[in-house]
Amino acid sequence: MSDEDIDKLKEVMRMTDPVKAIEREAAENKTREIAINLLMKGMAIDEVTEVTNLAREQVEGLRKQVH
């Protein structure tokens, strides 16, 4: 692999980190949205935690936002 190829590969790798961060943030936002919807439907905090894999503290914080 030439130095030029290595430089191009490094640049691509630098560009994918922000993309991955954006994708991760979008997935986390969707999970919070689902948790809020479940809470609004009356699901218990423990159940929402189990379904979404969010920490109990996160779900409790979302519940405070909803009510």
CHARMM internal coordinates of N, CA and C (Angstrom, degrees):
IC EDIT
DIST 1 N 1 CA 1.4398
DIST 1 CA 1 C 1.5277
ANGL 1 N 1 CA 1 C 107.88
DIST 1 C 2 N 1.3046
ANGL 1 CA 1 C 2 N 115.86
DIHE 1 N 1 CA 1 C 2 N 132.78
DIST 2 N 2 CA 1.4611
ANGL 1 C 2 N 2 CA 120.09
DIHE 1 CA 1 C 2 N 2 CA -177.50
DIST 2 CA 2 C 1.5316
ANGL 2 N 2 CA 2 C 110.23
DIHE 1 C 2 N 2 CA 2 C -78.54
DIST 2 C 3 N 1.3230
ANGL 2 CA 2 C 3 N 114.87
DIHE 2 N 2 CA 2 C 3 N 165.19
DIST 3 N 3 CA 1.4639
ANGL 2 C 3 N 3 CA 120.23
DIHE 2 CA 2 C 3 N 3 CA 177.08
DIST 3 CA 3 C 1.5241
ANGL 3 N 3 CA 3 C 110.75
DIHE 2 C 3 N 3 CA 3 C -60.73
DIST 3 C 4 N 1.3235
ANGL 3 CA 3 C 4 N 115.53
DIHE 3 N 3 CA 3 C 4 N -37.00
DIST 4 N 4 CA 1.4674
ANGL 3 C 4 N 4 CA 120.38
DIHE 3 CA 3 C 4 N 4 CA 178.71
DIST 4 CA 4 C 1.5306
ANGL 4 N 4 CA 4 C 110.43
DIHE 3 C 4 N 4 CA 4 C -63.76
DIST 4 C 5 N 1.3257
ANGL 4 CA 4 C 5 N 116.73
DIHE 4 N 4 CA 4 C 5 N -43.02
DIST 5 N 5 CA 1.4679
ANGL 4 C 5 N 5 CA 121.01
DIHE 4 CA 4 C 5 N 5 CA 177.92
DIST 5 CA 5 C 1.5259
ANGL 5 N 5 CA 5 C 111.13
DIHE 4 C 5 N 5 CA 5 C -62.86
DIST 5 C 6 N 1.3141
ANGL 5 CA 5 C 6 N 115.68
DIHE 5 N 5 CA 5 C 6 N -40.73
DIST 6 N 6 CA 1.4630
ANGL 5 C 6 N 6 CA 120.39
DIHE 5 CA 5 C 6 N 6 CA 178.84
DIST 6 CA 6 C 1.5241
ANGL 6 N 6 CA 6 C 110.38
DIHE 5 C 6 N 6 CA 6 C -63.97
DIST 6 C 7 N 1.3299
ANGL 6 CA 6 C 7 N 116.80
DIHE 6 N 6 CA 6 C 7 N -42.59
DIST 7 N 7 CA 1.4622
ANGL 6 C 7 N 7 CA 120.91
DIHE 6 CA 6 C 7 N 7 CA 178.09
DIST 7 CA 7 C 1.5264
ANGL 7 N 7 CA 7 C 111.13
DIHE 6 C 7 N 7 CA 7 C -62.33
DIST 7 C 8 N 1.3266
ANGL 7 CA 7 C 8 N 117.07
DIHE 7 N 7 CA 7 C 8 N -42.17
DIST 8 N 8 CA 1.4663
ANGL 7 C 8 N 8 CA 120.98
DIHE 7 CA 7 C 8 N 8 CA 178.14
DIST 8 CA 8 C 1.5238
ANGL 8 N 8 CA 8 C 110.66
DIHE 7 C 8 N 8 CA 8 C -63.47
DIST 8 C 9 N 1.3126
ANGL 8 CA 8 C 9 N 116.49
DIHE 8 N 8 CA 8 C 9 N -41.76
DIST 9 N 9 CA 1.4567
ANGL 8 C 9 N 9 CA 121.20
DIHE 8 CA 8 C 9 N 9 CA 179.33
DIST 9 CA 9 C 1.5282
ANGL 9 N 9 CA 9 C 110.95
DIHE 8 C 9 N 9 CA 9 C -63.87
DIST 9 C 10 N 1.3182
ANGL 9 CA 9 C 10 N 116.81
DIHE 9 N 9 CA 9 C 10 N -42.15
DIST 10 N 10 CA 1.4645
ANGL 9 C 10 N 10 CA 120.77
DIHE 9 CA 9 C 10 N 10 CA 177.51
DIST 10 CA 10 C 1.5246
ANGL 10 N 10 CA 10 C 110.94
DIHE 9 C 10 N 10 CA 10 C -61.74
DIST 10 C 11 N 1.3168
ANGL 10 CA 10 C 11 N 116.76
DIHE 10 N 10 CA 10 C 11 N -40.31
DIST 11 N 11 CA 1.4641
ANGL 10 C 11 N 11 CA 121.20
DIHE 10 CA 10 C 11 N 11 CA 179.31
DIST 11 CA 11 C 1.5241
ANGL 11 N 11 CA 11 C 110.69
DIHE 10 C 11 N 11 CA 11 C -64.49
DIST 11 C 12 N 1.3097
ANGL 11 CA 11 C 12 N 117.27
DIHE 11 N 11 CA 11 C 12 N -43.48
DIST 12 N 12 CA 1.4676
ANGL 11 C 12 N 12 CA 121.07
DIHE 11 CA 11 C 12 N 12 CA 178.08
DIST 12 CA 12 C 1.5236
ANGL 12 N 12 CA 12 C 110.03
DIHE 11 C 12 N 12 CA 12 C -61.87
DIST 12 C 13 N 1.3068
ANGL 12 CA 12 C 13 N 116.76
DIHE 12 N 12 CA 12 C 13 N -41.78
DIST 13 N 13 CA 1.4623
ANGL 12 C 13 N 13 CA 120.54
DIHE 12 CA 12 C 13 N 13 CA -179.99
DIST 13 CA 13 C 1.5255
ANGL 13 N 13 CA 13 C 111.11
DIHE 12 C 13 N 13 CA 13 C -64.84
DIST 13 C 14 N 1.3256
ANGL 13 CA 13 C 14 N 117.96
DIHE 13 N 13 CA 13 C 14 N -38.02
DIST 14 N 14 CA 1.4674
ANGL 13 C 14 N 14 CA 121.34
DIHE 13 CA 13 C 14 N 14 CA 176.87
DIST 14 CA 14 C 1.5188
ANGL 14 N 14 CA 14 C 110.54
DIHE 13 C 14 N 14 CA 14 C -64.89
DIST 14 C 15 N 1.3195
ANGL 14 CA 14 C 15 N 117.24
DIHE 14 N 14 CA 14 C 15 N -35.37
DIST 15 N 15 CA 1.4608
ANGL 14 C 15 N 15 CA 121.62
DIHE 14 CA 14 C 15 N 15 CA -178.21
DIST 15 CA 15 C 1.5243
ANGL 15 N 15 CA 15 C 111.60
DIHE 14 C 15 N 15 CA 15 C -74.29
DIST 15 C 16 N 1.3248
ANGL 15 CA 15 C 16 N 118.73
DIHE 15 N 15 CA 15 C 16 N -29.16
DIST 16 N 16 CA 1.4593
ANGL 15 C 16 N 16 CA 119.89
DIHE 15 CA 15 C 16 N 16 CA -176.94
DIST 16 CA 16 C 1.5187
ANGL 16 N 16 CA 16 C 112.38
DIHE 15 C 16 N 16 CA 16 C -76.82
DIST 16 C 17 N 1.3149
ANGL 16 CA 16 C 17 N 119.28
DIHE 16 N 16 CA 16 C 17 N -25.82
DIST 17 N 17 CA 1.4611
ANGL 16 C 17 N 17 CA 120.88
DIHE 16 CA 16 C 17 N 17 CA 178.58
DIST 17 CA 17 C 1.5284
ANGL 17 N 17 CA 17 C 112.04
DIHE 16 C 17 N 17 CA 17 C -59.29
DIST 17 C 18 N 1.3362
ANGL 17 CA 17 C 18 N 119.88
DIHE 17 N 17 CA 17 C 18 N -49.43
DIST 18 N 18 CA 1.4651
ANGL 17 C 18 N 18 CA 119.41
DIHE 17 CA 17 C 18 N 18 CA 177.28
DIST 18 CA 18 C 1.5320
ANGL 18 N 18 CA 18 C 112.44
DIHE 17 C 18 N 18 CA 18 C -62.90
DIST 18 C 19 N 1.3093
ANGL 18 CA 18 C 19 N 117.40
DIHE 18 N 18 CA 18 C 19 N -36.16
DIST 19 N 19 CA 1.4668
ANGL 18 C 19 N 19 CA 120.60
DIHE 18 CA 18 C 19 N 19 CA 178.73
DIST 19 CA 19 C 1.5207
ANGL 19 N 19 CA 19 C 109.70
DIHE 18 C 19 N 19 CA 19 C -63.63
DIST 19 C 20 N 1.3179
ANGL 19 CA 19 C 20 N 116.57
DIHE 19 N 19 CA 19 C 20 N -44.61
DIST 20 N 20 CA 1.4675
ANGL 19 C 20 N 20 CA 120.43
DIHE 19 CA 19 C 20 N 20 CA 178.20
DIST 20 CA 20 C 1.5198
ANGL 20 N 20 CA 20 C 110.83
DIHE 19 C 20 N 20 CA 20 C -62.11
DIST 20 C 21 N 1.3138
ANGL 20 CA 20 C 21 N 117.16
DIHE 20 N 20 CA 20 C 21 N -39.18
DIST 21 N 21 CA 1.4640
ANGL 20 C 21 N 21 CA 121.01
DIHE 20 CA 20 C 21 N 21 CA 179.18
DIST 21 CA 21 C 1.5240
ANGL 21 N 21 CA 21 C 110.49
DIHE 20 C 21 N 21 CA 21 C -64.27
DIST 21 C 22 N 1.3146
ANGL 21 CA 21 C 22 N 116.77
DIHE 21 N 21 CA 21 C 22 N -41.25
DIST 22 N 22 CA 1.4684
ANGL 21 C 22 N 22 CA 120.92
DIHE 21 CA 21 C 22 N 22 CA 178.31
DIST 22 CA 22 C 1.5181
ANGL 22 N 22 CA 22 C 110.44
DIHE 21 C 22 N 22 CA 22 C -65.42
DIST 22 C 23 N 1.3216
ANGL 22 CA 22 C 23 N 117.25
DIHE 22 N 22 CA 22 C 23 N -43.07
DIST 23 N 23 CA 1.4627
ANGL 22 C 23 N 23 CA 120.90
DIHE 22 CA 22 C 23 N 23 CA 178.49
DIST 23 CA 23 C 1.5238
ANGL 23 N 23 CA 23 C 110.88
DIHE 22 C 23 N 23 CA 23 C -62.81
DIST 23 C 24 N 1.3242
ANGL 23 CA 23 C 24 N 116.71
DIHE 23 N 23 CA 23 C 24 N -41.93
DIST 24 N 24 CA 1.4660
ANGL 23 C 24 N 24 CA 121.16
DIHE 23 CA 23 C 24 N 24 CA 179.68
DIST 24 CA 24 C 1.5289
ANGL 24 N 24 CA 24 C 110.35
DIHE 23 C 24 N 24 CA 24 C -63.93
DIST 24 C 25 N 1.3273
ANGL 24 CA 24 C 25 N 116.60
DIHE 24 N 24 CA 24 C 25 N -43.02
DIST 25 N 25 CA 1.4621
ANGL 24 C 25 N 25 CA 121.04
DIHE 24 CA 24 C 25 N 25 CA 179.17
DIST 25 CA 25 C 1.5249
ANGL 25 N 25 CA 25 C 110.95
DIHE 24 C 25 N 25 CA 25 C -63.57
DIST 25 C 26 N 1.3287
ANGL 25 CA 25 C 26 N 117.04
DIHE 25 N 25 CA 25 C 26 N -41.03
DIST 26 N 26 CA 1.4652
ANGL 25 C 26 N 26 CA 120.85
DIHE 25 CA 25 C 26 N 26 CA 178.39
DIST 26 CA 26 C 1.5254
ANGL 26 N 26 CA 26 C 110.80
DIHE 25 C 26 N 26 CA 26 C -63.01
DIST 26 C 27 N 1.3134
ANGL 26 CA 26 C 27 N 117.18
DIHE 26 N 26 CA 26 C 27 N -41.66
DIST 27 N 27 CA 1.4676
ANGL 26 C 27 N 27 CA 120.98
DIHE 26 CA 26 C 27 N 27 CA 178.83
DIST 27 CA 27 C 1.5267
ANGL 27 N 27 CA 27 C 110.52
DIHE 26 C 27 N 27 CA 27 C -65.17
DIST 27 C 28 N 1.3234
ANGL 27 CA 27 C 28 N 117.30
DIHE 27 N 27 CA 27 C 28 N -40.66
DIST 28 N 28 CA 1.4624
ANGL 27 C 28 N 28 CA 120.85
DIHE 27 CA 27 C 28 N 28 CA 178.47
DIST 28 CA 28 C 1.5221
ANGL 28 N 28 CA 28 C 110.96
DIHE 27 C 28 N 28 CA 28 C -65.06
DIST 28 C 29 N 1.3288
ANGL 28 CA 28 C 29 N 116.98
DIHE 28 N 28 CA 28 C 29 N -40.21
DIST 29 N 29 CA 1.4636
ANGL 28 C 29 N 29 CA 120.80
DIHE 28 CA 28 C 29 N 29 CA 177.21
DIST 29 CA 29 C 1.5206
ANGL 29 N 29 CA 29 C 110.93
DIHE 28 C 29 N 29 CA 29 C -62.24
DIST 29 C 30 N 1.3185
ANGL 29 CA 29 C 30 N 116.88
DIHE 29 N 29 CA 29 C 30 N -42.26
DIST 30 N 30 CA 1.4646
ANGL 29 C 30 N 30 CA 121.13
DIHE 29 CA 29 C 30 N 30 CA 179.31
DIST 30 CA 30 C 1.5258
ANGL 30 N 30 CA 30 C 110.33
DIHE 29 C 30 N 30 CA 30 C -63.97
DIST 30 C 31 N 1.3145
ANGL 30 CA 30 C 31 N 117.10
DIHE 30 N 30 CA 30 C 31 N -41.07
DIST 31 N 31 CA 1.4632
ANGL 30 C 31 N 31 CA 120.92
DIHE 30 CA 30 C 31 N 31 CA 178.54
DIST 31 CA 31 C 1.5229
ANGL 31 N 31 CA 31 C 110.56
DIHE 30 C 31 N 31 CA 31 C -62.80
DIST 31 C 32 N 1.3309
ANGL 31 CA 31 C 32 N 117.27
DIHE 31 N 31 CA 31 C 32 N -42.61
DIST 32 N 32 CA 1.4676
ANGL 31 C 32 N 32 CA 120.08
DIHE 31 CA 31 C 32 N 32 CA 177.21
DIST 32 CA 32 C 1.5236
ANGL 32 N 32 CA 32 C 110.82
DIHE 31 C 32 N 32 CA 32 C -63.93
DIST 32 C 33 N 1.3204
ANGL 32 CA 32 C 33 N 117.15
DIHE 32 N 32 CA 32 C 33 N -39.59
DIST 33 N 33 CA 1.4629
ANGL 32 C 33 N 33 CA 121.35
DIHE 32 CA 32 C 33 N 33 CA 178.22
DIST 33 CA 33 C 1.5312
ANGL 33 N 33 CA 33 C 110.42
DIHE 32 C 33 N 33 CA 33 C -61.42
DIST 33 C 34 N 1.3119
ANGL 33 CA 33 C 34 N 116.67
DIHE 33 N 33 CA 33 C 34 N -43.35
DIST 34 N 34 CA 1.4648
ANGL 33 C 34 N 34 CA 121.14
DIHE 33 CA 33 C 34 N 34 CA 178.05
DIST 34 CA 34 C 1.5255
ANGL 34 N 34 CA 34 C 109.61
DIHE 33 C 34 N 34 CA 34 C -62.66
DIST 34 C 35 N 1.3232
ANGL 34 CA 34 C 35 N 117.03
DIHE 34 N 34 CA 34 C 35 N -44.47
DIST 35 N 35 CA 1.4647
ANGL 34 C 35 N 35 CA 120.83
DIHE 34 CA 34 C 35 N 35 CA 179.55
DIST 35 CA 35 C 1.5268
ANGL 35 N 35 CA 35 C 110.73
DIHE 34 C 35 N 35 CA 35 C -60.06
DIST 35 C 36 N 1.3102
ANGL 35 CA 35 C 36 N 117.30
DIHE 35 N 35 CA 35 C 36 N -43.17
DIST 36 N 36 CA 1.4669
ANGL 35 C 36 N 36 CA 121.04
DIHE 35 CA 35 C 36 N 36 CA 178.61
DIST 36 CA 36 C 1.5220
ANGL 36 N 36 CA 36 C 110.33
DIHE 35 C 36 N 36 CA 36 C -61.54
DIST 36 C 37 N 1.3184
ANGL 36 CA 36 C 37 N 117.13
DIHE 36 N 36 CA 36 C 37 N -44.56
DIST 37 N 37 CA 1.4641
ANGL 36 C 37 N 37 CA 120.47
DIHE 36 CA 36 C 37 N 37 CA 178.93
DIST 37 CA 37 C 1.5195
ANGL 37 N 37 CA 37 C 111.32
DIHE 36 C 37 N 37 CA 37 C -61.08
DIST 37 C 38 N 1.3219
ANGL 37 CA 37 C 38 N 117.11
DIHE 37 N 37 CA 37 C 38 N -41.72
DIST 38 N 38 CA 1.4660
ANGL 37 C 38 N 38 CA 120.73
DIHE 37 CA 37 C 38 N 38 CA 179.00
DIST 38 CA 38 C 1.5245
ANGL 38 N 38 CA 38 C 110.68
DIHE 37 C 38 N 38 CA 38 C -65.03
DIST 38 C 39 N 1.3149
ANGL 38 CA 38 C 39 N 116.96
DIHE 38 N 38 CA 38 C 39 N -42.00
DIST 39 N 39 CA 1.4622
ANGL 38 C 39 N 39 CA 120.61
DIHE 38 CA 38 C 39 N 39 CA 178.13
DIST 39 CA 39 C 1.5252
ANGL 39 N 39 CA 39 C 110.97
DIHE 38 C 39 N 39 CA 39 C -63.57
DIST 39 C 40 N 1.3198
ANGL 39 CA 39 C 40 N 116.93
DIHE 39 N 39 CA 39 C 40 N -40.23
DIST 40 N 40 CA 1.4655
ANGL 39 C 40 N 40 CA 120.92
DIHE 39 CA 39 C 40 N 40 CA 179.31
DIST 40 CA 40 C 1.5236
ANGL 40 N 40 CA 40 C 111.42
DIHE 39 C 40 N 40 CA 40 C -64.93
DIST 40 C 41 N 1.3098
ANGL 40 CA 40 C 41 N 117.04
DIHE 40 N 40 CA 40 C 41 N -26.83
DIST 41 N 41 CA 1.4630
ANGL 40 C 41 N 41 CA 121.61
DIHE 40 CA 40 C 41 N 41 CA 177.61
DIST 41 CA 41 C 1.5258
ANGL 41 N 41 CA 41 C 111.74
DIHE 40 C 41 N 41 CA 41 C -85.01
DIST 41 C 42 N 1.3325
ANGL 41 CA 41 C 42 N 116.31
DIHE 41 N 41 CA 41 C 42 N -0.89
DIST 42 N 42 CA 1.4490
ANGL 41 C 42 N 42 CA 120.42
DIHE 41 CA 41 C 42 N 42 CA 175.49
DIST 42 CA 42 C 1.5159
ANGL 42 N 42 CA 42 C 115.69
DIHE 41 C 42 N 42 CA 42 C 94.11
DIST 42 C 43 N 1.3131
ANGL 42 CA 42 C 43 N 118.29
DIHE 42 N 42 CA 42 C 43 N 10.81
DIST 43 N 43 CA 1.4614
ANGL 42 C 43 N 43 CA 120.23
DIHE 42 CA 42 C 43 N 43 CA 179.93
DIST 43 CA 43 C 1.5284
ANGL 43 N 43 CA 43 C 109.42
DIHE 42 C 43 N 43 CA 43 C -69.71
DIST 43 C 44 N 1.3162
ANGL 43 CA 43 C 44 N 116.04
DIHE 43 N 43 CA 43 C 44 N 141.96
DIST 44 N 44 CA 1.4628
ANGL 43 C 44 N 44 CA 122.24
DIHE 43 CA 43 C 44 N 44 CA -179.56
DIST 44 CA 44 C 1.5307
ANGL 44 N 44 CA 44 C 110.93
DIHE 43 C 44 N 44 CA 44 C -67.10
DIST 44 C 45 N 1.3257
ANGL 44 CA 44 C 45 N 114.73
DIHE 44 N 44 CA 44 C 45 N 151.26
DIST 45 N 45 CA 1.4606
ANGL 44 C 45 N 45 CA 120.77
DIHE 44 CA 44 C 45 N 45 CA -178.96
DIST 45 CA 45 C 1.5228
ANGL 45 N 45 CA 45 C 111.23
DIHE 44 C 45 N 45 CA 45 C -56.33
DIST 45 C 46 N 1.3230
ANGL 45 CA 45 C 46 N 117.28
DIHE 45 N 45 CA 45 C 46 N -44.69
DIST 46 N 46 CA 1.4705
ANGL 45 C 46 N 46 CA 120.01
DIHE 45 CA 45 C 46 N 46 CA -179.81
DIST 46 CA 46 C 1.5221
ANGL 46 N 46 CA 46 C 111.73
DIHE 45 C 46 N 46 CA 46 C -59.37
DIST 46 C 47 N 1.3266
ANGL 46 CA 46 C 47 N 116.74
DIHE 46 N 46 CA 46 C 47 N -39.27
DIST 47 N 47 CA 1.4668
ANGL 46 C 47 N 47 CA 120.26
DIHE 46 CA 46 C 47 N 47 CA 179.67
DIST 47 CA 47 C 1.5203
ANGL 47 N 47 CA 47 C 110.98
DIHE 46 C 47 N 47 CA 47 C -68.96
DIST 47 C 48 N 1.3191
ANGL 47 CA 47 C 48 N 116.74
DIHE 47 N 47 CA 47 C 48 N -42.21
DIST 48 N 48 CA 1.4650
ANGL 47 C 48 N 48 CA 120.76
DIHE 47 CA 47 C 48 N 48 CA 178.85
DIST 48 CA 48 C 1.5274
ANGL 48 N 48 CA 48 C 109.77
DIHE 47 C 48 N 48 CA 48 C -62.57
DIST 48 C 49 N 1.3182
ANGL 48 CA 48 C 49 N 116.20
DIHE 48 N 48 CA 48 C 49 N -41.40
DIST 49 N 49 CA 1.4637
ANGL 48 C 49 N 49 CA 120.94
DIHE 48 CA 48 C 49 N 49 CA 177.28
DIST 49 CA 49 C 1.5201
ANGL 49 N 49 CA 49 C 110.83
DIHE 48 C 49 N 49 CA 49 C -59.65
DIST 49 C 50 N 1.3230
ANGL 49 CA 49 C 50 N 115.82
DIHE 49 N 49 CA 49 C 50 N -44.33
DIST 50 N 50 CA 1.4665
ANGL 49 C 50 N 50 CA 120.24
DIHE 49 CA 49 C 50 N 50 CA -179.38
DIST 50 CA 50 C 1.5296
ANGL 50 N 50 CA 50 C 111.72
DIHE 49 C 50 N 50 CA 50 C -65.62
DIST 50 C 51 N 1.3215
ANGL 50 CA 50 C 51 N 116.60
DIHE 50 N 50 CA 50 C 51 N -43.32
DIST 51 N 51 CA 1.4674
ANGL 50 C 51 N 51 CA 120.96
DIHE 50 CA 50 C 51 N 51 CA -176.30
DIST 51 CA 51 C 1.5285
ANGL 51 N 51 CA 51 C 111.87
DIHE 50 C 51 N 51 CA 51 C -69.76
DIST 51 C 52 N 1.3261
ANGL 51 CA 51 C 52 N 116.74
DIHE 51 N 51 CA 51 C 52 N -40.65
DIST 52 N 52 CA 1.4697
ANGL 51 C 52 N 52 CA 120.56
DIHE 51 CA 51 C 52 N 52 CA -172.66
DIST 52 CA 52 C 1.5266
ANGL 52 N 52 CA 52 C 114.18
DIHE 51 C 52 N 52 CA 52 C -96.14
DIST 52 C 53 N 1.3206
ANGL 52 CA 52 C 53 N 116.76
DIHE 52 N 52 CA 52 C 53 N -14.39
DIST 53 N 53 CA 1.4696
ANGL 52 C 53 N 53 CA 122.04
DIHE 52 CA 52 C 53 N 53 CA -174.51
DIST 53 CA 53 C 1.5260
ANGL 53 N 53 CA 53 C 112.95
DIHE 52 C 53 N 53 CA 53 C 64.69
DIST 53 C 54 N 1.3218
ANGL 53 CA 53 C 54 N 117.07
DIHE 53 N 53 CA 53 C 54 N 19.04
DIST 54 N 54 CA 1.4571
ANGL 53 C 54 N 54 CA 120.46
DIHE 53 CA 53 C 54 N 54 CA 173.44
DIST 54 CA 54 C 1.5238
ANGL 54 N 54 CA 54 C 108.66
DIHE 53 C 54 N 54 CA 54 C -80.73
DIST 54 C 55 N 1.3158
ANGL 54 CA 54 C 55 N 116.18
DIHE 54 N 54 CA 54 C 55 N 153.92
DIST 55 N 55 CA 1.4614
ANGL 54 C 55 N 55 CA 120.57
DIHE 54 CA 54 C 55 N 55 CA 175.80
DIST 55 CA 55 C 1.5262
ANGL 55 N 55 CA 55 C 109.02
DIHE 54 C 55 N 55 CA 55 C -67.66
DIST 55 C 56 N 1.3151
ANGL 55 CA 55 C 56 N 115.77
DIHE 55 N 55 CA 55 C 56 N 149.09
DIST 56 N 56 CA 1.4646
ANGL 55 C 56 N 56 CA 120.63
DIHE 55 CA 55 C 56 N 56 CA -179.74
DIST 56 CA 56 C 1.5373
ANGL 56 N 56 CA 56 C 110.81
DIHE 55 C 56 N 56 CA 56 C -54.79
DIST 56 C 57 N 1.3219
ANGL 56 CA 56 C 57 N 116.44
DIHE 56 N 56 CA 56 C 57 N -41.04
DIST 57 N 57 CA 1.4631
ANGL 56 C 57 N 57 CA 120.53
DIHE 56 CA 56 C 57 N 57 CA -179.61
DIST 57 CA 57 C 1.5287
ANGL 57 N 57 CA 57 C 111.24
DIHE 56 C 57 N 57 CA 57 C -61.11
DIST 57 C 58 N 1.3282
ANGL 57 CA 57 C 58 N 116.54
DIHE 57 N 57 CA 57 C 58 N -37.95
DIST 58 N 58 CA 1.4652
ANGL 57 C 58 N 58 CA 120.03
DIHE 57 CA 57 C 58 N 58 CA 178.25
DIST 58 CA 58 C 1.5254
ANGL 58 N 58 CA 58 C 110.22
DIHE 57 C 58 N 58 CA 58 C -65.00
DIST 58 C 59 N 1.3242
ANGL 58 CA 58 C 59 N 116.33
DIHE 58 N 58 CA 58 C 59 N -44.60
DIST 59 N 59 CA 1.4628
ANGL 58 C 59 N 59 CA 120.43
DIHE 58 CA 58 C 59 N 59 CA -178.67
DIST 59 CA 59 C 1.5292
ANGL 59 N 59 CA 59 C 109.94
DIHE 58 C 59 N 59 CA 59 C -65.76
DIST 59 C 60 N 1.3204
ANGL 59 CA 59 C 60 N 116.96
DIHE 59 N 59 CA 59 C 60 N -40.53
DIST 60 N 60 CA 1.4657
ANGL 59 C 60 N 60 CA 119.88
DIHE 59 CA 59 C 60 N 60 CA 177.39
DIST 60 CA 60 C 1.5265
ANGL 60 N 60 CA 60 C 110.69
DIHE 59 C 60 N 60 CA 60 C -61.80
DIST 60 C 61 N 1.3259
ANGL 60 CA 60 C 61 N 116.81
DIHE 60 N 60 CA 60 C 61 N -40.23
DIST 61 N 61 CA 1.4618
ANGL 60 C 61 N 61 CA 120.69
DIHE 60 CA 60 C 61 N 61 CA 177.14
DIST 61 CA 61 C 1.5184
ANGL 61 N 61 CA 61 C 111.90
DIHE 60 C 61 N 61 CA 61 C -63.67
DIST 61 C 62 N 1.3232
ANGL 61 CA 61 C 62 N 116.61
DIHE 61 N 61 CA 61 C 62 N -40.37
DIST 62 N 62 CA 1.4649
ANGL 61 C 62 N 62 CA 120.36
DIHE 61 CA 61 C 62 N 62 CA 177.70
DIST 62 CA 62 C 1.5228
ANGL 62 N 62 CA 62 C 110.69
DIHE 61 C 62 N 62 CA 62 C -66.00
DIST 62 C 63 N 1.3258
ANGL 62 CA 62 C 63 N 116.11
DIHE 62 N 62 CA 62 C 63 N -37.95
DIST 63 N 63 CA 1.4705
ANGL 62 C 63 N 63 CA 120.00
DIHE 62 CA 62 C 63 N 63 CA 179.54
DIST 63 CA 63 C 1.5251
ANGL 63 N 63 CA 63 C 110.44
DIHE 62 C 63 N 63 CA 63 C -62.06
DIST 63 C 64 N 1.3344
ANGL 63 CA 63 C 64 N 116.72
DIHE 63 N 63 CA 63 C 64 N -39.21
DIST 64 N 64 CA 1.4630
ANGL 63 C 64 N 64 CA 120.57
DIHE 63 CA 63 C 64 N 64 CA 178.33
DIST 64 CA 64 C 1.5254
ANGL 64 N 64 CA 64 C 110.58
DIHE 63 C 64 N 64 CA 64 C -63.65
DIST 64 C 65 N 1.3252
ANGL 64 CA 64 C 65 N 116.89
DIHE 64 N 64 CA 64 C 65 N -35.26
DIST 65 N 65 CA 1.4648
ANGL 64 C 65 N 65 CA 120.63
DIHE 64 CA 64 C 65 N 65 CA 178.24
DIST 65 CA 65 C 1.5214
ANGL 65 N 65 CA 65 C 111.14
DIHE 64 C 65 N 65 CA 65 C -67.76
DIST 65 C 66 N 1.3314
ANGL 65 CA 65 C 66 N 115.68
DIHE 65 N 65 CA 65 C 66 N -35.32
DIST 66 N 66 CA 1.4678
ANGL 65 C 66 N 66 CA 121.02
DIHE 65 CA 65 C 66 N 66 CA -176.60
DIST 66 CA 66 C 1.5226
ANGL 66 N 66 CA 66 C 110.75
DIHE 65 C 66 N 66 CA 66 C -73.95
DIST 66 C 67 N 1.3339
ANGL 66 CA 66 C 67 N 116.62
DIHE 66 N 66 CA 66 C 67 N -39.60
DIST 67 N 67 CA 1.4732
ANGL 66 C 67 N 67 CA 120.32
DIHE 66 CA 66 C 67 N 67 CA -175.43
DIST 67 CA 67 C 1.4830
ANGL 67 N 67 CA 67 C 112.40
DIHE 66 C 67 N 67 CA 67 C -98.87
END
COOR INIT
IC SEED 1 N 1 CA 1 C
IC BUILD
